[in-house]
């Protein structure tokens, strides 16, 4: 069975010193829709350990780069919140 071509780029958020630095393309993927409307995302990550990676990635259509997140100022003892986009 032949695999369908990849249609998306997998992006990684790179952070240094608590500040967003850049988006890095780290792989590719595709989204498959079942007849019942269920969506499945498949991706392949071309990645080894990267310093500054918070574990968050985003699958975007080829040719589209994600927008930069807004950096949040943190005070001592302030807990980080989960980013939702």
GIDAZI-V852266 format. One record per residue. N is the residue number from 1. PHI is phi in radians with two decimals (none if undefined). D_FIRST is the distance of its C-alpha to the first C-alpha in whole Angstrom. Layout:
# GIDAZI-V852266
((N PHI D_FIRST) (N PHI D_FIRST))
This chain:
# GIDAZI-V852266
((1 none 0) (2 -1.50 4) (3 -1.30 7) (4 -1.28 10) (5 -1.19 13) (6 -1.22 15) (7 -2.14 18) (8 -2.34 21) (9 -1.89 23) (10 -1.66 24) (11 -1.92 28) (12 -2.04 30) (13 -1.49 34) (14 -1.84 36) (15 -2.13 40) (16 -2.41 43) (17 1.02 46) (18 1.35 45) (19 -2.14 44) (20 -1.14 41) (21 -1.89 41) (22 -2.96 37) (23 -1.65 34) (24 -2.03 31) (25 -1.29 28) (26 -2.14 26) (27 3.09 22) (28 -2.53 20) (29 -2.86 18) (30 -2.65 16) (31 -2.04 17) (32 -2.00 15) (33 -1.82 18) (34 -1.40 17) (35 -1.06 19) (36 -1.48 22) (37 1.62 23) (38 -1.29 21) (39 -1.83 20) (40 -2.15 18) (41 -1.83 18) (42 -2.01 16) (43 -2.50 18) (44 -2.13 18) (45 -1.78 22) (46 -1.57 23) (47 -2.57 26) (48 -2.01 29) (49 -1.00 32) (50 -2.19 34) (51 -1.20 38) (52 1.55 38) (53 -1.54 35) (54 -1.62 36) (55 1.59 32) (56 -1.59 31) (57 -2.28 29) (58 -2.42 28) (59 -1.66 24) (60 -2.20 25) (61 -1.02 24) (62 -1.01 24) (63 1.62 27) (64 -2.01 29) (65 -1.80 31) (66 -1.16 32) (67 -1.30 36) (68 -1.18 38) (69 -1.30 39) (70 -1.44 43) (71 -1.25 45) (72 -1.91 47) (73 -1.24 50) (74 -2.11 51) (75 -1.71 54) (76 -0.93 55) (77 1.49 54) (78 -1.42 52) (79 -1.46 48) (80 -1.34 45) (81 -1.80 43) (82 -1.31 40) (83 -1.48 38) (84 -2.14 37) (85 -2.30 36))
